[in-house]
Amino acid sequence: MCALFGVVGEVEYNRALQALQTLAHRGFDEENIYYKDELFLGHRRLYILDPKASQPLEREGKVVLFNGEIYNYKDLDAASEIEAIIQNYPNFDKIEGMFAFGVYDGKKLYLGRDIFGKKPLYYYHDKSRFIFASEIKAIVFYLGQKHFNPKALSGYLSFGALPNHQTFYQGIYKLLPGELLELDIATNRILHKSLGTVLRSFQEDLEQSIVRALKRRLQGDFPVASLLSGGVDSSLIAALAKKEQGDLATFSIGYEDERYSELPYARLVAEHISSDHTEVLFGKEEFFDTFETLLTHYDEPIGDSATIPLGYLFGQIKERGFRVVLSGEGGDEIFLGYRQYFEFLDLLQAKNLKYKNWLKNYFRSHFSPNKEWEWYKRIFGDELLFRSTCEVFTDLQKNLFLRQNVRDGESLEYLQPFLKQWERSGLTEDTIFMSYIDMMVRLAALYLAKLDSASMLHTIEARTPLLDMDVVAAAFVNPQRTKKPKFLLKEIAAKYLPQQIIQRKKKGFSYPHMQWLMQSDYIQKMEYINKETGFFKPDQLTFLIENAKRNRFSRHFWLAFTFLLWYEKNFH
């Protein structure tokens, strides 16, 4: 796991070197640069595999920078991950793994990102230079200035993150999952291409695909640990890893309040698979300390409150000397683990009502701020119903809440790259569409960005075996996937885990952060920042705060709260 930083065009060498050092937390083992007139390529390395694989690597007239893991490099008859990139130049679509890379050949610069969006890559482009980096902070440091992008707030309120090319910084953009950027050096023009998509045809035994994906992610020169929540996803990954690796350290986080803690379930799994298990307790003091740390470290607002305990847990894992950790991301999105998928399938049946025009007019004239009203309004108005299970503010809610006009349907703009990809795929099944959108929005933009930032802050590589091309393809073609939530995954997991884990009711991740916040002075600080900045209507902000005290609109509250605190820290 590493950090990339590069400048093509006018280069300020000392400033570029300092910008690279802002990414030191992503790799302490080595720092190397490739520099000549109008080109600076820098690399920070966290050594996981092959101690001799220093970068940037110059070979066959090309200079390569790479961050992540290419799991199929041996299948491509390559001696190493870097060799796999060079051998597949300039068509990189056969490469599988979690990665971000750059290839410079003298005439063009190519930047690529894996199809799931596991590893980030950002860029800035003007008339005299093209700058790219693994994190926004390096680009901001090099530019010496930053400007807030007001358009980003609307997309963030919709989804808790920005799923399209935009960031919260004017002029700084990100590559999308499975995207290849090509910069023509002579003309200074950029072109966006596709590296591939998760929407592909493939059929294989699902269990074999999961086991093979897990084995690939055990490669490296260091022991691999595993997160363990006690849910089916992380428990299955831990069980398979223990079987393949022999010894396995597992880590769980919990809370003194037993209403929130899942430690007993994680303990049950750990005992069942005989892992070396560590339980980490997370309380009010750890919450506020970690929140302040992440508020400073994160380049964009923290759109998921679960990021705070996750960041603390990775710190504890780092103290115990681990560099590589497995995580269960993807199980809910691939195997329909969220109840909302089945609710949306039922709602879609209303599209066929013969007299729905009357209902369309009725819902339009009887507004309600509740999400159910929005869903029916979309159905009867022939609008796109599903826009990700992580959708928070609807466009009409934003119009009430923000001191700016938000037109109805604006949230669809942030989904356009994925809607176009879906149209090109030729697929029509609703459940595959919902999984795909969630993989690009809930996973790539929110959860995987959270996982990368929280783990790399502590120089840890997090690997997600379920997010594998073969696993996704094998799941999507299986007609039993829609039988009930996680049916396919639970069938496999039953061979490895206690029935108590398989049969337990799904529990969404929660912890008493709202209670802690309401007892702190952060609420007054939030209101003060809003008074100073004027982003949100004061009465609507009060509405959110009062409802959040009763556990209503709590996700809406969190997005507003963390945005205001982040903005004050970074721009005010």
N, C-alpha and C positions, 0 to 999 in steps of 0.2 A: 504494500500500500504506500502511496507516494503523493507528492504534490507537483503539479506542473505550473510553470509560468513562462510566458514568452512574449516577445515584442518583435514585430516585423515592421520595418520602416525606420523612422528616426528613433535612435536608442540613446537614452541617458544611462550609461553603464552602472554607475554607482547607485543610482536610484532603482534600477532594475534589480540589482543585487539585494538591496534592502527590501524591496517588494517580495522577493523570493523568501527572504528570512521571516516575513510575517506568516509564512506557511510552515514554519519549522515543526509545529505540533503534529503535522501529518507524516513526518519522517525525520527522526533524529540520527539515523545511522550514517547518512551520507548526504553531501551536497555537491553537485557538479553543475558546470555550465558549459555551453557552447556559444562562443561569441565571435562575431566578425562584423564588418560594416553592415549596418541596417538589419542585424539579426542577433537576438539574444534568446537563448533557450536555457531555462533553468530547471533543475530537478532536485527535490528532496526525497530521500528514500527511507522507507521502513522495510527492513530486510525480512522477507518471509520465505523466499525460495531462491536458490542460486546466488551465493554471496558474490560471485564474479560479475553479475549482470548489472554493472554500473551504467548510468544514463546521464545525459543524452548519449545515444549510441550512433556512431557514424558508420554506415555500411552501404556499399554499392551506390554511392552518390546521394544517399538519403541520410537524414538525421532523424532519429526516432525518440520520442518521449512517451512514457507509458505509465498509467496509474491503474492498479487493480490486478485482476487475474484473468488469464485466458485458459479456460478449463479443457479445451479440446485441441491444444497445440500439438499434442502427440498424434492425434487423429489426422492432423493436417501434415504429418511427416516433417514437423519442425523440431529443431533441437531445443528451442526455448520459446517463450511467449513473444519476445521481441522478433525472433526469426519468423514466427507465424505472421506478424504484421508485415514484415519486409517481403516475405514470399507471396503474400496475397495483395500487395500493392499493385494498382490503385483500387482494386475491388475487394473490399474488406468484409463482405457480407457472410463469408463462411466462418468468421471468428465468433466464438461463443464464450460468454463469461460476464464478469462485471468489470467494466473498464471505461477509461477515457484516455484517448491517445492523440498525439500530434505527429505528423510526418512532413518534413520539409525536404524538397528535392531540388531547390534552387529556382524553380519556376512557379511552384505551387506549394501552399501549405494546406494539409488536410487535418481536420479535427474530427474525431469520431467519439460516439458515446454508445454504450450497450443498449439493447432494445428494451430493457426494463427500466433504464435510467438509474442504475444503482450508484454510479459514480458521476459526480457533477463536473460540468465544464462551462465556464462563462467567458464572454468576450466583449470587447469594445472596439469600435471601428470608426475612424475618421479619415480625412484626406491624406494625412501624413503617417499614420501608423495603425497597426492592428495588434491588439493586446489580448492575451487569453490567460486564464488561470483556473485552478481548481476551486478557489473561493474568491468571492467578490472583493474581500478586504485587500487582496494583493493588487487588484486593478485600481481600486480607490487610492491606495497608497501611492502607486506609481503616477496616477493622474494628479495627485495633490489636491483634489477637490471632489466634491460629490453633490449631486442635486437630486432632490426627492422627486420621484415619479408619481404624481397624484392619481394617474389612471390606475395604478396598481392596487389602490385601496379597495376598489369595488370588486375586483377579482378575488382578492384575499378574503373579503367578507363573504363571498359566495362559497369558497371552498377551503378556507384556512390556509391556502397557499396559491401560488400562481402557476397554473398548469401549462400555459403557453410560453412563448419566448421572453415575455416581459419579466423584469425584476422591479424592485422598489427604487432603483437608481436609473435616472435618465441616461440613456445611451449605453447602458450595460445590459446585455442579453444572455440567455443561456441556450445551449443546445438542448433539443428535445430528445427523449428516449429513442434510440435507433436512428439518429440523425448523423449525417456526414456533411460537414461544412468544407467547402473548397474555396480557398483564397487564391486568386490569380495575382501573382506578385507584380507583373508588368502593368496591369490595368487597375489594380487595387479593388477589384470587384469580387464579391462573395456569391457563392451559389450553394443552395441547400439541396441535399440529396437524401435518399433513404438508404440506411444500412440494413434494414430489414424490419420485420414486424412479428409480434407474437401471434398474429392471425395467419396461421399456415396449416397445411394439411399434413397429418402425421398420425399413425396408429401403431401403438405398441402397448404391451402390458404396463399398466400404470405403476404397480408396485416396483417392477424392475426399473422403470424410469426414475422413480424417487430414490431407490437405492443407489443407482448409478450416479445421480446428481449429488447425493450425499458423499459418495466416495470421491468424486472429483473435488469436492470442497474440503477434503481432509489433506490435500496435497500441501507440501511445504516442509520446512525444516524445524517446525516448532509444534508442540502439542496444541490441540484445538479444544477449547472449552465451549460450553453451551449455555445460553439463557434458558431458564425453565420456569414457566409461569404456572404450570399445572393444567393448562389447556391442552387440547388435542394436538395442535400444530407443533408447539415447542416440545411437548412430551414425546411425540413420535420422532422428531429430529434428534432429540437427546438419546432415545432408545436405540436408534439406528447407529448413531455415532459411537455409543458405548460398545455396541456389538462389533463394529468395524475397527475401532481404534484400540479396544482392549481396556484402557483406562480413560476416564472422562471426569473432568471437573464441571459441575453444574452450579449455576448461580440464580437465586431468586430474591426478589425484593418484596417486603411486606410492611405492615403497619400495625401499631399497637391495637387499634380499633379492629376487632375481628369481623366487623361488617364489611370491611374493605379487603382484608388480607386473604390472599389465596395460598399462603404458605403451607397449610395442611395438605392441599392437593399436590403441590410441588414436592413436598416431603414424601408423600405416598409414591410418586413416580420415582424419585431418587432412590428410595429404598427398593423398589421393584427392579430397577436396572442396576443397582449397586454402584451408583456414581459417588464421587467425592463431592459432597454437597455443601454449599455455603448459603446461609440465609442472611440477608442484609435488611436491617430495620431502617425505615425512613420516616422521620418525624418533622414537626414544624420547623425546627431550627435548620435541618438539612434542606428542607424545601426552600426557605428564603435565601440561604447561602447559595444553593445551586441555581436558583432563579436569577440572582444577580450575576453570577458567573456566566450563565448562558445568554443573558440579556446583552452582555458586553461582547461575548464571543460570536453569537449568531449574526450573520449578515442581514437576515430578514426576520420579521416577527415570528415568534414561536406559536405556530398555529394549532398545536396539539399539547394539551396540558400534561400528557403522559411523557413528554420529552424531559420533564424535570426529574422525576425519579429515575428514568432511563439514564440520563446523564450522570446522576449520582452513582448508579450501579456500575457503569463503565469505569468510573474513577476507582471504585472498590476492586474491580477486576484487575485494573492496571496495577494496583498496589500488590496484587498477588502474582504479578509477573507474566500475565498472559498477553499475547499479541494477536491471537486469532480467536474469534468467538462466533458460534453458530446462532442464528436467530430464525424464528418461524414465520416471518412475514410472508404473506401471499396466500395462506390457507383459506382465509375467509373469502377473499376475492375470487380465487380460482374455483373453490368448491362450494360457493354459495352459502357461506356461513352466516351472513347477516339476514335477519328476519325481513328486512326491507325488500330484499329481492322478491320474495314471495308475495309481499303486499303489493309491490308494483305490478307483478304478473296478474294479480286479481284486478287491480285498477285498470289495466290495459283492456280488459274485457268490456269496459264501459264505452270504448271507442265505437263499438258496434251498435249502440242504442239508436233506434230509428228516429226518436224525437229529441235528440240531444241538443238541438239549436235552442230550445226553450231553456234548457239547463245552462247552456253557455251564457245566455243573456242574464239569467238569474244570478249566477255566480259573479258575473262582471259587476252587477249592481248591488251586491251584498258582500262587501269586502270583509275579510277576516285576516288577522295577521298570522293565523295558525298555518302550519305546513300542509295540513290536509285540505284546506281551502285551496291553496295553490295547486296541489296535485289535481283536484277535480277541475279547476279552471283550465289547466293545461289539457286535460283529457277532452273536455267538451269543446275546447277551442282549437283542437287539432295541432297543439304545440308538442314539442318533444318533452315527454314526461320525465324520463330518467336522465339526470345530469350528475350522477355520482351519489353514493350513499353518504359522502362527506359534505354534501351541500348544506350550508348553514343558513345564511341570509338569502331569502328570495329577492328578486329585483324590486318588487313592490315594497318589501320590508326595508330595503336599503333606501328607497325613495322617501320613506317616512323618517328614517333614522339619520341620514346624512344631510349636510348642508349643501347639497348639490342635487341636481336632477338626474335620476337614473331611469332610463327607459326600460319598460318591460321587455324581457328577452335579451338584455345585454349580456347576461351570464353565458349565453351560447357562444359569444365571440371567443371566449377563453377555451372553448372546446373544439373550435373549428379544425385545427390540425388533425385531431383524432376522428372527428366526424367524416372528414374527407378520406382518411385512411380506411375507415369502415366502409364507406361507399365503394372504394376501389377493391375491397376484399371480396365483394359479391355475397357475403354472408347475410343472413336475414334473421337468425334465431335470436329472440329477445334476451335470453339468459346469457348468451355469449356476448351480446352487445353490452349488457350491464357489467359483466366481468371485465371486458376490455376497457370500457370507460373508467371503471374503478382502478384498474391496473395503471392507467395513465395519469389519473387524477389523485385518487386517495393514496395509492402506493407510491408512484414515482414522484409526484409533486410534494406530497405531505410526509408519508411514513418513511420512505427511503431517504429523503432529504434529512429528516430527523435522525434516522439511524446513522447516516454518514457523519453528520455534524457531531452527534453525541459521542460516537465511538472514536472518531479521528481527533477530537479534542484531547483524548487520552491516548492517542497513537495506537489505537486498536483497529484491526481489520475485522469488520462484521460481514459474515457470509450468510446468504439466504438460500438454502438448498431447494425449497419449494418453487422458487422463482427461477425455473430452468425451462428452456424452450421445449424440451421433450416432455417434461411433466405437464406443462400447460396444454400442449397439443394433444397428448394422450387423454387428459381430462376432458377437454372440449368435445372430443368425438364420442365420448361415452354417454349413451342415452340415459343412463341411470343417475347422471350428475344432478338432474332436476327432481329426483324422487323426494328428497327432503334435505334440509341444511347439512352439508358436509357428509352426505351419505357415503360417497366413494372413499373419502379419507378415513372415515371412522371404520369402514370395513377392513381397511389395511391396518389401521392402528390397533384394532382389536387383537391382532396377532402378537402385539408387542407390549400392550399396556393393560393395566387393571380395568375391569369393566366399570368400576366406579368413575374412572376418568372418561371413558367413552360415553357413558350414559348421563353424566352430569349436565345440568342445564347451562347453556352458554351465559357467561357473566361478562358484561362489558367492563373494560378497564376503568376503575374509578378509585379515588382515594380522597381523603378529607381536605383537599386543597381549598375548596370554596369556604369551608368553615374557618380555616386558618386565615384566608384573605379577609373575610368579613370581620375578623377580630384584630386586624392590623390597621396601620395608617395608610396602606396602599390605596384604599378606596378614596380617601380624601385626596391623595396624590393624583389618582386617576382623574378625578373631577377637576382638579386644579389645572392639570395639563390640557384637558379638553377646553377649559375656559380660556386658556392662553392660545391654543391652536385653532379652536373653532371647528374641528372636524365633525363632531356629532351634535345634534340638537340636545340641549341640556335636559329637557323633559323626557326625551327618549332614553338618554343615558340613565337617568334616575329610574325609569321604568325597568331597564335591564338589571340594575343593581338590586332593586327591591324584589324582583322576581327571582333573581339568582339566589337570594337568601332562602327562598322556598324551593330551590332546585328546579326552577322553571327557566327556560331560555338560557341555561347555563353555558351552552356552547357559544351562543351569541355573545354573552357577557365575556367569556374568555377571549374571544377574538378582539373585541373592543378594548378590553383591559390590556392585553399584552401588546397590541399595536401602539396604544398611547404611551406605555412605558418604554417600548422600544424606540419610538419616534423621538421621545424626549431625550433618550440616551444618545441617539445617533444624529439627529438633525436639528434639535431645538437649541 
